Structures are given as structure tokens and as C-alpha cells.
Amino acid sequence: MTEPVPTVDMEKLVSLCQRRGFIFQSSDIYGGLNSCWDYGPLGVELKRNIKEAWWRANVQERDDMVGLDTSILMHPNVWEASGHLTGFSDPLVECKQCHLRWRADQLEGDRCPSCGGELTEPRQFNMMFKTFMGPVEEDAAVVYLRPETAQGIFVNFDNVVNTTRKRLPFGIAQIGKAFRNEITTGNFIFRSREFEQMEIEFFVKPGMDKEWFEYWVQERLNWYSRLGIRRENLQLRPHGEDELAHYASMCSDIEYLFPMGWSELEGIANRGDFDLRQHVEHSGKNLEYYDDVTNEHYLPYVIEPSAGVDRSALAFLCDAYTEEPDKDEIRVLLKLHPDLAPVKVAVLPLSRKENLTAFARAIYADLRQHLITSYDDTQSIGRRYRRQDEVGTPYCVTVDFASLEDNRVTIRERDTMNQIRVPIGALRDTLQAKLAGEDLFVLPEGGEVWKEG
Ligand code: ATP
């Protein structure tokens, strides 16, 4: 079997993202802030769609999950209890010659990868960002920006049990920002210092954890596949004994074949009762769960699927990026799943003649209330189709002069470039059905189909 190769190189993707308004360097006009990124008009829609798809699959469509949104700043003792104050560090080495800093565990040789100089002995570098609460910068007021969303869930475990009456097994899901002062960042949005996580803590009866761990590994793998990532570009990598974090008894990474090679997209860990036990010890609160079936009190075990929004966005973009020969040109398209595509429909009047634009604008105004829709009346229709292809818009609706006579418009499909003509009265339903994945070639009454070109 041949090894799969990455589908796009990073430079091409970064350039498309900047040129078309997906992702910009943060504080660009001041020369940029290293490893911080801003999501532009299309990027923000993509990101919202990823979070929405995750929330829908994990919270809305399940009866064993509830959501939470906890604060970024937490009591400093939380990080003492979780082990982050002492243990959340990477080994840092510095080149004695050029003074560049590196993560010792990521280096292949023992000399500076940049200049070949000698490196210092590694020292542990804590990755939590510190800040001060209140007006006086004194030690007592030091707080941290959370390096993961998980702890907000653990410290609310009791609140959730008491208010929702959820019984085991059940999970708590959260999406939110996390901050890590990473020693080395890079590969675009893959590793940054401010990023977003989508985390689940799934609480189970001790003894049931192995089964649930396997369940969540499969479930999360399927989620990426369902949203269009090719299975051959995903792989599971179970952690070896020596690699496991201090809190985990089992861990598997879901890896994606990014342009720089296989890298972690999401980690799924069996954390046992480590976190709840630590919080019991440090807070003095009893966080045991009362099992009314067996009449026992115990601390549940936890399975944690922890994903990154930004890494997911990068994986979805990479996997969607396609170049196709088209006459003498190369057609660039993002074959994004319709649920993820930033814009669902573009309305394109064939010319700027007033009667045509008025007609097209009325269609745009209607569709916009139901779907993220854009309107474009500049340049040739071919150029406009290509522009929509490049940002992954699944459907274009073209309004031509015949539309004024027969009240029908053309729907053009991104991936196949097939076109169908439908009565305006059936337009919205047809688009919504197609976006929901119903058969692309079922035509409404009065419709016809042909191929672009
Ligand atoms: P890595 O080994 O790549 O540093 P990690 O194992 O420390 O990652 P986790 O602590 O398991 O990462 O975090 C869960 C998820 O959060 C990761 O799978 C990733 O998607 C995301 N994530 C973690 N750190 C970053 C970062 N610096 N930038 C962007 N996303 C991140």
C-alpha cells in the first residue's frame, strides 16, 4: 500500500486564507504578533460552523450530555490541584551562539537546528500565562489564563449533578479559549499561544472506563469523517506507557496528515478519577457521586475527548483544498462539507441591468434570512463561479434575462459544476434539501439539468 501524501502545501493554503479573508496575522499593521491569528469574514463563519457541528453532535443530539461555559480566569488553587502549576511545563533549551530557544523533546540532534551552535542544559518552562487581578501587581493577586477548558468542567461537576439530576454515564461539554505560552509555535494556526478548544469530560462508573474510552475514540473519528475528511488522512496513535501524561491511564491521538506530516488533531484520554480526586483534596469539598442503583458513593472516572477548533479548521481546509485542470487553467476549489462552508449560496445576476439586479436582489433578500448568502455582480460569470469555488460555496444561483420571462433560475453545483434550472418558488426548498445532502439530481417539478461549459 502506498503512503498517503498531504493534499496541499502550507504556503498555498496560507496565501488563499489571507487573500480571501479566512485568516489574517494578528495586529498585521504593526508588523504582526507572532503566533496569534485573526479570523476574517469567511474564517469566522467556518469556525462558527465547526463549533456548531461539534455542539450539535455532542450536546444537542445526545441525551447524555450537557453544555457549560466557564470563565477563563479561575481560582489559582485550581491549577495547583490540577498539577498545572508544577507539571505543565516543557523542557526549554537555548542556543549559546544565536540564543534561539527550542523544545528539547522536539529536537532530533543535540545542536541548534538554526546555526548548529551548542545548546544549554534543558530547564523546565511553565507554559501558563500569568496576569494580575486587581490594580496592584502583587503576588497575592496572580491569576492564570486557563491552559485548557477542562478544569472549568471538573470544578462544576457537583453543580451540574445537583442542577440537572443527570445520572452516570453522562458528559459535560465546553467550547472556549485556552492559552499556552508555547516555546515554539508555527505551522500557521496549528500551534499558537491563544486557541480554542472543544472539550468533553464524560463521567462513567469506574470499571466502565475502558469501554467508553473505545467508544469515544470511534465516535470522534467518525465525526471528522462525516464532515468530509478522507479516512486515509486520519490515523489513530495510541500513546506508549512512557508518553502518558501524569493524569492519564490511556490516551489515543487522532492524527491528521497535515502539510508538515502526521500531527495531533485531537487527544482522547482516560483520566480515571485523577482530577476530581485532586479537587476533593485541595478544596475539601466532597465531590462523590451517589449511585442510586447500587447505593454506593464514589468518584466517577472520566474520558476526555479534547479537540482544537483551530486545528480542526486547518484540517478541514487542507482536506477540502483541490486543484483541477479546467480548460487551460487550474480550477481551485474548497470541497468543504456544506455544513462547514462559510457561505452556502451566492446569488449572481448575469448582468448589472437594473431589472435583472432588482430581481436578483429580491432572491438574495429572501435566501439571506435562511442561509448565509452572498451577492456578486462584478466581472464575468465564469470568474464569479471560480471565486465562489475557491472559498467553498456549495451553490451559485444565476439569474439571467430568461428568468424575467419564465420565473426560473439556475442552480450551479460547486463540485460537479452541474447546473439545474428551477422555478423560483421551489428555489429555497431545493437549496436547503441539497445542502442537507439529499439527492442532488432530484428536480422539482418544472426543472431541467445540464453541465456547465
Ligand atoms: P501538542 O502535543 O501538539 O502540544 P497537546 O497534547 O499538548 O498538544 P492537549 O493538551 O491534548 O494537546 O490539547 C488538546 C487539543 O487542543 C489538541 O489536540 C489541539 O487540537 C489543541 N491544542 C493544544 N495546544 C494547542 C496550541 N498551542 N495551538 C492550537 N491548538 C492546540
Residues whose N, C-alpha, C, O or C-beta is under 5 A from the ligand:
A	BS01	ATP	E182 I189 F190 R191 S192 F195 Q197 E264 L265 E266 G267 S306 A307 G308 R311
